[in-house]
Each structure stands twice: as structure tokens, then as C-alpha cells.
Amino acid sequence: MKTKFFSFMAIAIATIMFVGCTEDDDSTTATGQLGVKVTDAPSDDANIQGTFVTVSDVKIDGNSVEGFEKQTIDISAYQDGETKLIFSDEVEASSYNNITLELDYESDASGNSPGCYVLTDDNQKHDLAASSSSNSELTFSKNFEVQSAESAILVFDFDLRKTIKRNTEGEETEYSFVTDSELHSGIRVVSENETGEIEGTVTNNALSDDEEYIIYAYKKGEYNEITESQGQGSGNLLFANAVTSSKIRGDGFYKLSFLEEGDYELHIASYTRSESEGSLDFSAMANAVSSIENLLLSNITVSSNTTVQLNISINLSI
């Protein structure tokens, strides 16, 4: 009897262990696809040939994503809605609260120094490191969800106007990043499928050969002409509170991309090009009106995954 009992117990235990192992083997973590892109709002410095940043790590909720490879990107090559995909892979399906970009100031993806720099028209590299630190971790609060078997895409919008300053003569480097807090403020993080865009053509009857125009998008009610037309921060930045901007091309085309759903107002500034320094000097605000009757440029509604087609006319400078 004892022999039969122990044999029965051994078989029962073995069966339980087998079932348990089978259940463990069948349990897998649900995953979804996470994509990370970078884009850029333009600089107003004509001397700049390219602006390069080296991203050495991407983290979500403090943990490095698997499969990311260090890379150096000319972010100035991605404007008007163009993006560079820097990461795309499976991650655990979950809700996340923040995302971090780590920038390497010392070396680029090929091991050359510096890691983040401006390349001017004379092919000179200008180190952008604003301090003696070898790197910088920029963490952004951003609630996003990666659902099982689905895709989520985050876009980092580097605004070069806000993130890079031109230093005065005699400083160690001609260009550098602004302060850490200003650098953080100069980069937006948005969920791509929760954004829309505004695009169109600006007809300008007052344009002269030495003038350029930039169009700025503000959250409705957040534009103050007196404040915005005066320099702010370490980079003496004009129009500091604009969500994004676009240079109006020679053919009149403009595009304001990756705008989160909401109400916006548009403002256009004219600039005169400085022949000696290659920069654009603010001249005046433009008298701009929508070509759509009764549509005010101070009240433009943007919805997710839509394009607002908006043509604008400029008649006189104020």
C-alpha cells in the first residue's frame, strides 16, 4: 500500500510541476511597437550649414530601450513636417509617463569630437556643449500608451531658434546650446497621431529683395506683441513662446507641423538679412489676413490627423 501511495504521490507532483512549467512557458509579455522620431523648426542664421546632435540613449520611464544604437543626426535637414526615425522596436505594452533623450557632447557616432555641433558654411565645426559635462539627459513628462500589437510614435521637435545661441566675439565657441532649462523648453514631445498641421501659401505684395518672413503659431490667447518682439533668455530670443514656426519660402509656401489638437493664432514677422553676419534682423510685424472670408488668423482650430489649408495675404508692414 505504501509503495502504491508513494507512486501515486510522485505521479501527482510530477503532473503539477509539468502543468506549472507549461503555464510558465505559455505566458508571454504583451508588446507593441514604439517609434521615436526627430524633427526641427528652422534657425534664422544663414551661416549654418547643418546642426548635428548625437543621441546616445533613449529611455522610457527611466529604463533604456533595448536595441537603440547611438547615432548622429543633422536635425536641420528635417523641417516642414519631415522627420528622422531614430528608434523603432517592440517594447512592453503599457502606459508610460516620461521619455528621456541622452545627448553625447564629447563624441559622435563615429567616435569623432565633438558630439553635438554646428557646421558653418566654411565647413568649421562649432562645439555646442554649454558646460564641461560630457553628456546631458533631457527628460520630458509625456503620458503615452503602447498597446499590444499596435504602434505608437513620439516626435521630438527641436526648435533651433530656441535651443542654439550665437555667442559674442571672444567667447570660446561661436555657437552653443542655451542653458539646460532653456534647452529643455526648446524641445517639444508630441504623439504623432494626436497632431495636425497648418499649411498654405502666403501672397506678399510688399516683399523686397532683402526681406524674409517667418510665420509663428501660438496657442490662442498666448501671444503678446510687446513681450514677444523683445529678446528673452540667454539667447536673446524673439517670439520665445511660439509653439512652432516656419520660414515662408520664395514661392510663398509655409507649413506648421505637429500641432497638438486645439486653437491657435498665427503671426508673421518680417526680417532683413544682415549681409555682414548672415543673420536675420527683426524688422516688423506683418499685416496679414486670411484669404478665407471671416476666418481670423487669431482663431485657427487644429484637429488630430488633419491638415488645415490656409492661404494668407500680406499687404503692408505695420
C-alpha positions in Angstrom: 0.0 0.0 0.0 2.8 2.4 0.9 4.5 1.7 -2.3 1.4 2.4 -4.3 0.7 5.6 -2.3 4.2 7.0 -2.8 4.0 6.1 -6.5 0.7 7.9 -6.8 2.0 11.0 -5.0 5.1 11.1 -7.2 3.0 11.0 -10.3 0.7 13.7 -9.0 3.6 16.0 -8.1 5.2 15.5 -11.4 1.9 16.3 -13.2 1.5 19.5 -11.2 5.1 20.5 -11.9 4.6 19.8 -15.7 1.4 21.9 -15.8 3.1 24.7 -13.9 6.1 24.7 -16.3 3.8 24.6 -19.3 1.8 27.6 -18.0 5.1 29.5 -17.4 6.3 28.7 -20.9 3.0 29.9 -22.4 2.9 33.2 -20.5 4.5 36.0 -22.6 4.7 39.7 -22.1 2.4 41.6 -24.4 4.3 44.1 -26.6 3.7 46.9 -29.1 5.8 49.0 -31.5 7.3 52.2 -30.3 8.8 54.7 -32.8 10.8 57.7 -31.9 11.4 60.5 -34.5 13.1 63.9 -34.5 12.2 67.0 -36.5 13.2 70.6 -36.5 11.9 74.2 -36.6 14.3 76.4 -38.6 17.1 78.6 -37.4 17.3 82.2 -38.5 21.1 82.1 -39.1 22.1 81.9 -42.8 25.7 80.9 -41.9 24.7 77.5 -40.6 25.1 74.6 -43.0 23.9 71.9 -40.6 23.2 71.3 -36.9 24.2 67.9 -35.6 23.2 66.2 -32.4 24.4 62.8 -31.1 21.8 60.8 -29.3 23.4 58.1 -27.2 20.4 56.6 -25.4 16.6 56.7 -25.3 14.8 55.8 -22.0 11.1 55.4 -21.2 10.2 55.8 -17.5 13.9 55.8 -16.7 14.8 52.5 -18.5 16.9 52.3 -21.6 15.0 50.9 -24.6 16.6 47.7 -26.0 18.0 47.9 -29.5 18.8 51.6 -29.6 22.1 52.4 -31.3 24.0 55.7 -30.8 23.5 58.0 -33.8 24.4 61.4 -35.0 21.6 63.4 -36.8 21.7 66.6 -38.8 18.4 67.8 -37.4 18.3 70.9 -39.6 17.7 68.6 -42.6 14.3 67.7 -41.2 11.9 70.6 -41.4 8.3 71.3 -42.6 7.0 68.0 -41.3 10.0 65.9 -42.4 11.2 63.5 -39.7 14.1 61.2 -39.0 13.3 57.9 -37.4 15.9 57.1 -34.7 14.2 54.2 -33.0 11.6 51.6 -33.8 11.2 48.3 -31.9 9.0 46.3 -29.7 8.5 47.4 -26.1 6.3 46.2 -23.3 2.6 47.2 -23.8 2.0 49.6 -21.0 1.2 53.2 -20.1 4.3 55.4 -19.7 4.8 58.8 -18.1 8.1 60.2 -19.5 10.8 59.8 -22.1 14.5 60.7 -22.0 17.0 61.6 -24.7 20.6 61.4 -23.7 22.9 63.7 -25.8 26.6 62.9 -26.1 28.6 66.2 -26.2 32.1 64.5 -26.4 31.9 62.3 -29.5 29.6 61.5 -32.4 28.5 58.0 -33.6 31.8 57.5 -35.4 33.9 58.4 -32.3 34.9 61.9 -33.6 34.8 65.0 -31.4 32.6 66.9 -30.7 29.3 65.0 -30.5 26.9 68.0 -30.9 27.9 70.8 -33.1 27.0 73.5 -35.7 28.6 73.2 -39.1 29.0 76.6 -40.7 29.3 77.4 -44.4 33.1 77.4 -44.1 33.0 73.7 -43.0 34.0 74.6 -39.5 32.6 72.6 -36.5 31.4 74.6 -33.5 31.1 72.6 -30.3 27.6 73.2 -28.8 28.4 71.9 -25.3 27.3 74.7 -23.0 29.2 73.3 -20.0 32.1 70.9 -19.1 29.7 68.0 -18.9 30.3 65.1 -21.4 26.5 64.5 -21.8 23.1 65.7 -21.0 19.9 63.8 -20.1 16.8 65.5 -21.2 13.7 64.0 -19.6 10.2 65.1 -20.7 7.0 64.4 -19.0 4.8 62.8 -21.6 1.9 60.4 -20.9 1.6 57.9 -23.7 0.4 54.3 -24.2 1.8 51.4 -26.2 -1.0 49.0 -26.8 -0.5 45.3 -27.5 0.2 44.6 -31.2 -0.2 48.3 -32.1 2.1 51.2 -32.9 2.8 54.4 -31.0 5.1 57.2 -32.4 6.6 60.0 -30.5 8.2 63.1 -32.2 10.9 65.3 -30.7 10.6 68.7 -32.2 13.9 70.6 -31.8 13.4 74.3 -32.3 16.8 75.5 -33.3 15.8 79.1 -32.7 15.2 78.3 -29.1 18.0 75.7 -28.4 21.1 77.3 -30.0 22.5 80.7 -29.5 25.2 82.7 -31.3 27.8 83.9 -28.9 29.5 87.2 -28.8 33.0 87.7 -30.2 35.8 86.5 -27.9 33.8 83.5 -26.4 35.3 80.0 -26.6 32.9 78.9 -29.3 30.8 80.9 -31.8 27.7 78.8 -31.2 26.4 76.9 -28.1 23.4 75.3 -26.6 21.4 77.7 -24.4 21.1 76.9 -20.7 19.8 73.4 -19.7 16.4 74.7 -18.7 16.1 76.7 -21.9 17.2 73.7 -24.0 14.6 71.5 -22.3 11.9 74.2 -23.1 13.0 74.5 -26.7 12.2 70.8 -27.4 8.6 69.6 -27.8 7.5 66.0 -27.5 4.2 65.0 -29.1 2.4 61.8 -30.1 2.3 61.9 -33.9 -1.2 60.5 -34.2 -2.5 63.3 -31.9 -1.3 66.2 -34.1 -2.4 68.1 -37.1 -0.8 70.8 -39.3 -1.5 74.1 -41.0 -0.1 74.8 -44.4 -0.7 77.1 -47.4 0.7 79.9 -49.4 1.4 83.5 -48.4 0.9 86.1 -51.1 3.1 89.1 -50.3 2.7 92.3 -52.2 5.2 94.1 -50.0 8.2 91.8 -50.2 11.6 93.3 -51.1 14.7 91.5 -52.2 16.4 91.8 -48.8 13.4 90.7 -46.7 12.3 87.3 -45.4 9.2 86.3 -43.5 8.7 83.8 -40.7 5.2 82.6 -39.6 4.7 81.7 -35.9 2.0 79.6 -34.4 0.8 80.4 -30.8 -1.7 78.7 -28.6 -4.8 81.0 -28.8 -4.5 83.9 -26.3 -0.8 83.4 -25.5 0.6 86.0 -27.9 1.7 89.4 -26.6 3.3 91.5 -29.3 5.3 93.7 -26.8 6.8 90.8 -25.0 7.4 88.5 -27.9 9.2 91.1 -30.0 11.8 91.6 -27.3 14.7 89.3 -26.7 14.3 86.8 -23.9 16.7 84.4 -22.1 20.4 83.7 -22.6 20.0 83.6 -26.4 18.1 86.9 -26.5 15.3 85.0 -28.2 12.4 86.7 -30.1 9.0 85.1 -30.2 10.0 82.8 -27.4 6.6 81.4 -26.6 5.6 80.4 -30.1 4.7 76.7 -30.3 6.5 76.4 -33.7 7.4 78.4 -36.7 8.1 78.1 -40.4 10.1 80.2 -42.9 8.0 81.3 -45.8 9.6 80.1 -48.9 10.3 82.1 -52.0 7.2 80.6 -53.7 5.1 81.6 -50.6 4.7 78.1 -49.2 4.7 77.5 -45.4 3.9 74.6 -43.2 3.4 74.4 -39.4 3.7 70.8 -38.4 3.0 68.6 -35.4 0.4 70.9 -33.7 -1.5 69.2 -30.9 -5.2 69.5 -31.2 -6.6 72.9 -30.1 -7.0 76.5 -31.1 -4.1 78.6 -32.4 -3.3 82.1 -33.7 -0.8 82.9 -36.4 1.5 85.9 -36.6 4.0 86.8 -39.3 7.2 88.8 -38.8 9.4 90.4 -41.4 13.2 90.2 -41.2 16.0 91.9 -43.0 19.1 89.9 -43.8 22.4 91.1 -42.3 25.0 90.8 -45.1 27.9 91.1 -42.6 26.8 88.5 -40.1 24.4 86.3 -42.1 21.7 86.6 -39.5 18.1 87.8 -39.9 17.3 91.0 -38.1 13.7 91.5 -36.9 12.1 94.4 -38.8 8.3 94.5 -38.1 5.1 92.5 -37.7 3.3 92.0 -41.0 -0.3 93.0 -41.7 -1.6 89.5 -42.6 -5.1 88.4 -43.3 -6.7 85.1 -44.2 -7.8 84.6 -47.8 -10.9 82.8 -46.4 -13.6 85.3 -45.7 -14.5 85.8 -42.0 -11.7 83.4 -40.9 -9.4 85.2 -38.4 -5.8 84.3 -38.1 -6.3 84.6 -34.3 -8.7 81.7 -34.2 -7.5 78.6 -36.2 -8.7 75.2 -34.9 -6.5 72.2 -35.5 -7.7 68.6 -35.1 -5.7 65.4 -34.9 -4.7 63.8 -38.2 -5.9 66.8 -40.3 -4.4 69.5 -42.4 -5.8 73.0 -42.3 -5.3 74.6 -45.7 -4.9 78.3 -45.1 -3.7 80.9 -47.7 -2.7 84.3 -46.3 -2.2 87.7 -47.9 0.4 90.3 -46.7 -0.3 93.9 -47.9 1.7 96.3 -45.7 4.1 96.2 -42.8 2.9 97.8 -39.7 
